[in-house]
Amino acid sequence: MMARLLRLYLPDQPLHVIQRGNNRDLIFAADADYQFYLRVCRAWHVTMAVEVRQPGFRRAEG
């Protein structure tokens, strides 16, 4: 198996970051986990002046 190619990074340009579980498994087992993650993202938004968008988050059902 070959190593992944390095990602291109350009200063002052937006980055598209995707987070997902191994084998595309769900990341958030409970709604509280998801809410905690959103609080952390909001804190980064404020302290680091980054834009955080949240469409398409998948949460465990039930």
URTA-V902571 format. One record per backbone hydrogen bond with DSSP energy under -1.0 kcal/mol. CO is the residue of the C=O (numbers start at 1). NH is the residue of the N-H. If there is no record, write none. Layout:
BEGIN
co = {CO CO}
nh = {NH NH}
END
This chain:
BEGIN
co = {10 21 22 25 28 30 31 32 33 34 35 36 37 38 39 40 41 42 43 44}
nh = {13 24 25 21 60 34 35 36 37 38 39 40 41 42 43 44 45 46 47 48}
END
